[in-house]
Structure formats: C-alpha cells, structure tokens
Amino acid sequence: MTILTKRTKYEHFEARSLLALTYLNMAKASPTFVCQNCGASYNRWQGKCEACGEWNTLVEEAGDSAVPVSIRAKRRGRTFKLESLAGKTQDAPRLTSGIAELDRVTGGGFVRGSVLLVGGDPGIGKSTLLTQATSLMAKAGHRTVYISGEEAIAQVRLRAERLGLASAPVELAAETSVEDIIATLSEGAVPRLIVIDSIQTMWTDTVESAPGTVTQVRASAQALIRFAKKSGAAIILVGHVTKDGQIAGPRVVEHMVDAVLSFEGEGSQQFRILRSVKNRFGPTDEIGVFEMTGLGLREVSNPSELFLSERDLGSPGTAVFAGIEGTRPVLVELQALVAPTTLGTPRRAVVGWDSARLSMVLAVLEAHCGVKLSGYDVYFNVAGGLRINEPAADLAAAAALVSSLANSPLPTDAVYFGEISLSGAVRPVAQTPARLKEAAKLGFGRAILPETARGDAPSDAGLSLQTVGGLTSLVADIAARGTPRAAARKREPADRAEKNATPARFRQRES
C-alpha cells in the first residue's frame, strides 16, 4: 500500500489542476482584436492601432484555441530533393488578353497559375477593363469566368451590352462562398482566366468572422491562390482601396499574389493609367494608358502625344519633362504657378508629384540660387492625370517654377530632365538615350540635361543638347529672358505696403 506524503499530495493536486486548465483553454477560444487596416492583432480592444496609427480599426474576431505545444500532434516531415542554381529554365507560357496595354503591364500576358491583384478607386474602370479582357479572351476560344460578389448577373450583362460585348461567351456567376466557387470551377475544363470581383466580398467556412475582415480576406485569398497553383488557371482578384490609395485588407495579400496592379486616374479626366506595382513575371512600375470613352476603355499607344496634345505654347510656368515609366519613355507637361500670397504661411499645392520633393526643390532654389519664394504661393500640377515618382523631374520642375516667377516662357521645343542635389548640382539619371529618342520622335529640337550625361546621349538623336552643371546657370538663363512685367509684379507688394503706410491726409493732398 502506497503512502502519500503531504508534498506528494500537493504535487498530484497541482498536476491535476494544470491538466484541467489546459483542457479548459482548449475548449474556449480566446478572442482577439485585429486591425482592419494593417492586420495587427491585440489581446484587448484599444482605440488606436499601434502598428499603423489608425483609430477605431480594431474588430473582435474569434481566435484559435490555446493548445500547448507539448500535447500537439507531431507530424514527421518528409524529405525533398534540393536543386542547384545551374540548369536550363523555360519561359513561363503566357496567354495574351487581346488588350496590348494590359499585356504590357503584365509582362506579355497572363501566366498559367498566376494570381493578380488589381486595385483602384471606385468608378475608375476596373470592372470595365476586366469585362473587356474576359470578353476578348472568350471570343478567342478560351474559357473565361467572371464571378461578381458585388453585382447581380443582370448588372454585369447591362455593362456588357453597353460595351458591345454581350455576344461574348463569358460564364457569369454572382457568388461569395469560396468553397462553392472552387467546387464549381473544378468541374469540366479548367478556365484559363477567372475574375473575382471583389476579394473583400468573399468568405470561407474555415474562418469565423464577417466578410471583408482581415482574417476573411487573407483566408479567402489563400484558398483561391491554392486553387490557381493546383489547376493552372490565372486568377484576377479585384481589391478595394482605402482613402490613402492603398489596397484595403491585410498587406500580406500583396505578398501572396504574383502581381499587384494599380488603376489610377481622376474621375473628371478621361485618362486612366494601369501601373504595375509588383510583378514576378515582368518589369515593375510599367504603365498602360487608357482613355475612357462611351464604349469602354480605349488603348493609347502613344501616351506622350496624348499628354502634350493640349499644351499651351508660349505660357510661362510650363516645362516638358522627358520621363521613364517602367520601360516606356513618356513626355508630360509640368505646370507651375507662383503668385504673391496674402497669408502668413504660403500655400503649397501639389497634384501628381511628391510634395516633399517640391519642398526640397524650393529650398535649393532659395538657398543656392537666390530665388526668394517665401512670400509666394506655389501651385504645381502634372498635366494629364499622370503621377510622377522618379527624381529626374527635379530639373523640369525647377525650370517651370522659375519661369512662372520671372514671367519668362520656356522654349516650346525643349525638354528637361535631371536630378537636383541639395548642393544645387544637377545629377545624371538613367536611360538618357530612350528619353532623347522619344523627344526627337515627337518633334522637339533641344534637350536640357545634366552635364555628366552628355556622354550617354546618342549621336543620332537629332537634338541640340544643352548641358547644365548647376542649377544657378539655368535660373540665370531663364531670368534673363523675363519681361518687365515680372519686375512690376515683384514691386507690387512693396508699393501696396508703402501706400497703406502713408497717412490719409497726404494721399488726399497728392491727389
């Protein structure tokens, strides 16, 4: 007969209590609070997400059961073969969509088994573009499926009738259950292209949360990606965007997919730009330009000619920038307006360019070139709705600003490109030959570029090259061509202040 001591009884009781608490934790799922903006999780609710800084974005979701690691089922891993870097590889087979601009952005077409994420503002034309792509591929003999979680089948048919694509053999469905979608698509021939509009409306049974939450979006996207890799079908996921222009939902979805495309443009303008933010099978930052018409989106094969078609020749404050978007050279007009301010703090308004970049150019102009802009409002715009991200636009922006301030129109046959450093020097940029060839093709006669980039210019460009080593020489050249009206405009604030300081009786005597 075993005799239990007090210490043994205490240890036995403690072990039974820990075992009971373990099973209690397994049966009860601990709730977690997940940020709907960035996907960060917390054990309790709080007003502000510490990861992204957004307020009131934490939503309670059911968490996983707390199962200790020691009692989890252990699975023996299987071995796999390791390969070397040397070996023959084949290019991934692609399927063209029939839209040249869309194929350019994707890198030549859709790769089998790839998943693309397309984001954009509401009403920008995402559904219109994808309807056109699926219809053209269906007419070419490929099986395409369009699944809408936001619209009914009748609404999709109305859009197809408006675009003149009602006769295309596209298979339609209005469904939001991921399990039902995968089961339906697994029957019969594998579709070559599947459109899910949108991923925020999808839901799966494996997650206990509402559709549109971070957990549902992540789980639904993962299930669709597994189906694409297993079946070889190309899937396009349509994603909503936040007020900052970022795709809504967890950022992990952008890492899971093969390509991320952003549809940009202003609702008041007819131009639409499809930009490749990420692409595992092609170049990044490539753009496709479209024009919104009554019959849908029309391709623009030469965007430079379109952006410069309505250029106001001979006006001060305008400069033509020779830029590069992906692998395509694009010429666009930069517009600047410098006006005297009546406010204590001058206004800085920027559209289509980085506001921090504009502030840096203004600081360099004032510190190294003697251009005093602290008493002027500055308005800067990129014509055509294009957004410029490369620093090569610094020289064109500075030329436009000085031209507006000095009321000195720039040469109408000149293009500008170059990066400005904080010391006022003009630094070279990449792909100089492509920029010059595009400018010569559109009829420009001269180019203002960095001095160190003269060696990169091709001899057969057909342009008159004017090199600039520092920003001071460019400012002096533009200011020398200024009209007397610019000087009068500069003296106007001082004259107004002097007149206001004169007593009223002296003003009456002078009159």
CORGIJO-V733301 format. One record per pair of residues at least 12 apart in sequence whose ideal C-beta (glycine too) atoms are under 8 Angstrom apart, sorted by the first residue. I is the first residue (numbers start at 1). J is the second residue. D is the distance in whole Angstrom. If there is no record, write none. Layout:
# CORGIJO-V733301
i->(I/I)
j->(J/J)
d->(D/D)
This chain:
# CORGIJO-V733301
i->(22/22/25/25/25/26/26/26/27/28/29/29/29/29/30/30/30/30/31/31/31/31/32/32/32/32/33/33/33/33/33/33/34/34/34/34/34/34/35/35/35/35/35/35/35/36/36/36/36/36/37/37/37/37/37/38/38/38/38/38/39/39/39/39/39/39/40/41/42/45/45/46/59/61/61/61/61/61/62/62/92/92/92/93/93/94/94/94/94/94/94/95/95/95/95/95/95/95/95/95/96/96/96/97/97/97/97/97/97/98/98/98/98/98/99/99/99/99/99/100/100/101/101/101/101/101/101/101/102/102/102/102/104/104/104/105/105/105/105/105/105/105/105/105/106/106/106/106/106/106/107/107/107/107/107/107/107/108/108/110/110/110/111/111/111/112/112/112/113/113/113/113/113/113/114/114/114/114/114/114/114/115/115/115/115/115/115/115/115/115/115/115/115/116/116/116/116/116/116/116/116/116/117/117/117/117/117/117/117/117/117/117/117/118/118/118/118/118/118/118/118/119/119/119/119/119/119/119/119/119/120/120/120/120/121/121/121/121/122/123/124/124/124/124/124/125/125/125/125/125/125/126/126/126/127/127/127/127/128/128/128/128/129/129/129/129/129/130/130/130/130/130/131/131/131/131/131/131/131/131/132/132/132/132/133/134/134/134/134/134/135/135/135/135/135/136/137/137/138/138/138/139/139/142/142/143/143/143/143/143/144/144/144/144/144/144/144/145/145/145/145/145/145/145/145/145/146/146/146/146/146/146/147/147/147/147/147/147/147/147/147/148/148/148/148/149/149/149/149/149/149/149/149/150/150/150/151/151/152/153/153/153/156/156/157/162/162/163/163/164/171/176/176/176/176/177/177/177/177/178/178/178/178/178/178/179/179/179/181/181/181/182/182/182/185/185/185/186/186/190/190/190/191/192/192/193/193/193/193/194/194/194/194/194/195/195/195/196/196/196/196/196/197/198/198/198/198/199/199/199/199/199/199/199/199/199/200/200/200/200/200/200/202/202/202/202/203/203/204/204/204/204/206/206/207/214/214/217/217/217/218/218/218/218/221/221/221/221/222/224/225/225/237/237/239/245/247/254/257/258/258/258/259/259/259/259/259/259/260/260/260/260/261/261/261/261/262/262/262/263/264/264/265/265/266/269/269/270/270/270/271/271/271/271/271/271/271/271/271/272/272/272/272/272/273/273/273/273/273/273/273/274/274/274/274/275/275/276/283/283/284/285/285/285/286/286/286/286/287/287/287/287/287/289/289/291/303/303/304/304/304/304/304/304/305/306/307/307/307/307/307/307/307/308/308/308/308/308/310/311/311/313/314/314/315/316/316/316/316/316/316/316/317/317/317/317/317/317/317/317/318/318/318/318/318/318/318/318/319/319/319/319/319/319/319/319/319/319/319/320/320/320/320/320/320/320/320/320/321/321/321/321/321/321/321/321/321/321/322/322/322/322/322/322/322/322/323/323/323/323/323/323/324/324/324/324/324/324/329/329/329/329/329/330/330/331/331/331/331/331/332/332/332/332/332/333/333/333/334/334/334/334/334/334/334/334/334/335/335/335/335/335/336/336/336/336/336/336/336/336/336/337/337/337/337/337/338/338/338/338/338/338/338/338/339/339/339/340/340/340/340/340/340/341/341/341/343/346/346/346/346/346/346/347/347/347/348/348/348/349/349/349/349/350/350/351/351/351/352/352/352/352/352/352/353/353/353/353/353/353/354/357/357/357/357/358/358/358/360/360/361/361/361/361/361/362/362/364/364/364/364/364/364/365/365/365/365/365/367/368/368/368/368/368/369/369/369/369/370/371/371/371/371/373/373/375/376/378/380/380/380/390/391/391/391/392/392/392/392/393/394/394/394/395/395/395/395/395/395/395/395/395/395/395/395/396/396/396/398/398/398/398/399/399/399/399/402/402/402/402/403/405/406/406/406/406/406/407/407/407/407/407/408/408/408/408/408/408/409/410/411/413/413/413/413/414/414/414/414/414/414/415/415/415/415/415/415/416/416/416/417/417/417/417/417/417/418/418/418/418/418/419/420/424/424/424/425/425/425/426/426/426/426/426/426/426/427/427/428/428/428/428/428/429/429/432/432/432/432/433/433/433/433/435/436/436/436/436/437/437/439/440/440/440/444/445/445/446/446/446/446/447/447/447/447/447/448/448/448/448/449/449/449/449/450/450/450/451/451/451/453/454)
j->(68/71/65/66/67/65/66/67/65/65/62/63/64/65/43/63/65/66/60/61/62/63/60/61/62/63/45/46/58/59/60/61/58/59/61/213/214/215/49/51/52/54/57/58/214/57/58/59/213/214/49/52/54/57/242/51/52/54/250/251/214/218/249/250/251/252/52/63/58/58/60/58/213/208/209/213/214/215/208/209/111/112/281/111/112/107/108/109/110/111/281/109/110/111/112/137/142/192/193/234/108/109/110/109/110/133/136/137/193/133/136/137/139/140/129/132/133/136/299/299/301/274/288/289/290/299/300/301/129/133/274/288/286/288/328/261/274/275/276/279/282/286/287/288/259/261/276/279/281/282/259/276/279/281/282/283/286/281/282/192/193/234/234/258/281/232/233/234/228/229/231/232/233/234/228/234/235/258/259/280/281/221/224/225/228/234/235/236/237/256/257/258/259/234/235/236/237/257/258/259/260/261/199/236/237/239/247/253/254/257/259/260/261/130/236/237/238/239/261/262/263/238/239/240/241/247/260/261/262/263/241/262/263/264/241/245/263/267/240/267/263/264/265/267/272/263/265/272/290/292/297/197/238/263/151/159/197/238/159/163/296/297/263/274/290/296/297/146/195/197/236/238/146/156/159/160/163/165/170/296/163/165/296/297/193/146/168/170/193/195/160/163/165/168/170/168/192/193/168/169/170/168/169/192/193/171/189/190/191/192/170/171/191/192/193/194/195/170/171/172/173/185/191/193/194/195/170/171/172/173/195/197/172/173/174/175/181/194/195/196/197/172/173/174/197/174/175/176/196/197/198/201/202/197/198/201/174/197/174/172/173/174/172/174/172/295/296/295/296/295/191/201/202/203/211/202/203/204/205/202/203/204/220/223/224/204/205/223/196/202/224/223/224/227/227/231/233/227/231/231/232/233/233/233/234/233/234/235/236/228/233/234/235/236/235/236/238/224/235/236/237/238/238/237/238/239/240/217/220/221/224/237/238/239/249/253/212/217/239/240/248/249/216/217/220/224/216/220/216/219/220/223/219/223/219/249/250/249/250/253/249/250/252/253/237/253/256/257/256/237/256/257/253/257/253/262/260/278/278/279/280/281/276/278/279/280/281/282/276/277/278/279/274/275/276/277/274/275/277/275/385/387/292/385/385/384/385/291/292/293/289/290/291/292/300/306/384/385/386/289/290/291/292/297/287/288/289/290/385/386/387/287/288/289/290/287/325/326/326/327/326/325/326/389/325/326/327/328/303/325/326/328/330/303/306/306/328/330/329/330/331/332/438/442/442/384/330/331/332/333/383/384/386/320/331/332/333/442/383/333/383/412/409/412/409/403/404/406/407/408/409/410/335/336/337/338/400/401/403/404/333/334/335/336/400/403/409/410/333/334/336/396/397/399/400/403/410/414/416/332/333/334/396/414/415/416/439/444/333/334/388/392/393/396/397/415/416/417/415/416/417/435/436/438/439/447/388/390/392/393/417/435/390/392/430/431/434/435/431/434/435/437/438/386/438/415/438/439/442/444/382/383/384/386/388/382/383/384/353/380/381/382/383/393/396/397/400/380/381/382/383/400/378/379/380/381/397/400/401/403/404/377/378/379/380/404/373/376/377/378/379/401/404/405/376/377/379/375/376/377/489/492/493/375/376/377/377/373/374/375/376/377/378/377/378/379/362/377/378/377/378/379/380/380/381/380/381/382/381/382/385/386/387/388/380/382/387/388/393/397/389/391/393/394/397/378/380/397/420/422/394/397/398/401/420/378/401/398/420/421/422/424/471/398/401/402/471/475/424/423/424/470/471/472/424/471/472/475/475/401/402/405/475/401/405/493/405/401/397/400/401/429/419/420/429/417/418/419/429/417/418/419/420/416/417/418/419/420/426/448/449/450/468/471/474/415/416/417/420/471/474/475/416/448/474/478/474/475/478/479/478/486/478/479/481/482/486/482/483/485/486/489/478/479/481/482/483/486/481/478/446/443/444/445/446/444/445/446/447/448/466/435/439/444/446/447/448/447/448/449/429/432/435/447/448/449/448/449/450/453/468/450/471/470/471/472/469/470/471/450/451/468/469/470/471/474/450/452/449/450/452/453/456/450/453/449/453/456/457/456/457/458/461/447/457/458/461/463/458/461/463/461/462/463/463/463/464/463/464/465/466/461/463/464/465/466/466/467/468/474/465/466/467/468/467/468/469/467/468/469/467/467)
d->(6/7/7/4/8/5/7/6/7/8/5/6/7/5/8/5/8/6/5/7/6/6/7/6/8/4/5/8/4/7/5/7/7/6/5/7/5/6/4/6/6/7/5/6/7/5/8/6/6/6/7/5/5/5/7/5/4/8/7/7/5/7/8/4/7/6/7/8/6/6/7/6/6/8/5/6/8/5/5/7/5/7/6/7/6/8/5/3/6/6/8/5/5/8/7/7/7/6/7/7/8/4/8/7/7/5/6/6/8/7/3/6/8/7/8/7/6/7/6/6/7/7/3/6/6/5/7/8/7/6/7/6/6/5/8/6/5/7/5/8/8/5/7/4/7/8/7/7/7/6/8/8/6/5/2/7/8/8/7/8/6/4/7/7/5/5/8/6/5/5/8/5/7/7/7/5/8/4/7/8/7/8/7/5/5/8/5/8/7/8/5/5/8/7/7/5/7/6/7/5/8/6/8/8/5/6/7/7/6/5/7/5/7/7/6/7/5/7/5/8/6/8/4/7/5/4/7/7/6/7/6/7/3/7/6/8/8/8/8/6/5/8/6/7/7/7/8/5/7/6/6/8/6/5/8/7/6/7/7/7/5/6/7/7/7/8/5/7/5/7/6/7/7/7/6/6/6/7/8/8/6/7/6/7/7/5/8/5/6/6/7/8/4/4/6/8/7/6/5/5/5/5/7/4/7/7/6/8/5/6/5/7/6/6/5/8/8/8/5/8/7/7/5/7/5/7/6/7/5/8/5/7/8/5/8/6/6/7/7/6/7/7/7/5/5/7/7/4/7/7/6/3/6/6/6/6/7/8/5/5/7/5/6/8/7/8/8/6/4/6/8/5/6/6/7/8/7/8/8/5/7/4/5/5/7/6/6/8/8/8/8/7/8/5/7/8/7/8/7/5/6/5/5/7/7/7/5/8/7/8/6/7/5/7/8/5/7/7/6/7/5/7/4/7/4/6/6/6/6/6/8/4/7/6/7/7/5/6/7/5/6/6/7/8/4/8/5/6/7/5/5/6/6/8/5/6/5/4/6/6/7/5/6/6/7/5/6/7/7/7/6/7/8/7/8/8/7/7/8/7/5/7/7/6/4/7/7/8/8/4/4/8/6/7/6/7/7/5/5/8/8/6/8/5/5/7/5/5/5/7/7/7/6/8/8/7/6/5/8/7/4/7/6/6/5/7/6/8/7/6/8/7/4/8/7/5/8/7/5/6/7/7/5/8/7/3/6/7/8/4/6/7/8/4/7/7/8/6/7/5/4/7/6/6/6/7/7/7/5/7/6/4/7/7/6/7/6/7/8/5/8/5/5/6/6/5/5/7/5/6/5/8/6/5/6/7/6/8/5/3/6/7/5/8/6/7/8/7/7/5/8/4/8/5/4/7/5/8/5/7/6/8/7/7/5/7/8/7/8/5/7/8/5/4/8/7/6/6/4/7/5/4/7/6/5/7/6/6/6/6/7/7/7/7/7/5/7/7/7/5/5/7/4/7/8/7/6/6/6/8/6/6/6/5/7/8/4/7/8/7/8/6/7/7/5/6/5/7/5/8/6/7/7/7/5/8/7/4/5/7/5/8/7/4/8/6/7/5/7/6/8/6/4/4/6/5/8/7/6/7/7/7/5/6/6/5/8/8/7/7/6/5/7/4/7/8/8/8/5/8/7/5/7/5/8/7/5/7/6/3/7/6/5/6/6/6/7/5/7/7/7/7/8/7/8/7/6/7/8/7/6/6/5/7/6/7/7/8/6/8/6/6/6/6/7/7/7/7/8/7/4/8/7/6/7/6/5/4/8/8/6/7/6/8/7/7/7/7/7/8/8/7/4/8/7/5/6/6/4/7/7/5/4/5/6/4/7/6/6/7/8/8/7/8/7/8/4/6/6/6/7/8/5/7/6/6/8/5/5/7/6/7/6/5/8/4/5/6/5/5/4/7/5/7/5/4/7/7/8/7/7/7/5/4/6/7/7/5/7/6/8/7/5/5/8/5/7/8/5/8/6/8/6/8/8/6/8/6/4/8/7/8/6/5/5/6/7/6/8/5/7/5/6/6/6/8/6/8/8/5/5/4/7/7/7/7/5/4/6/6/7/5/7/8/6/7/4/6/7/6/6/6/5/5/7/7/6/6/4/7/6/8/5/7/6/7/5/8/6/7/7/8/6/7/7/6/8/4/6/4/7/5)
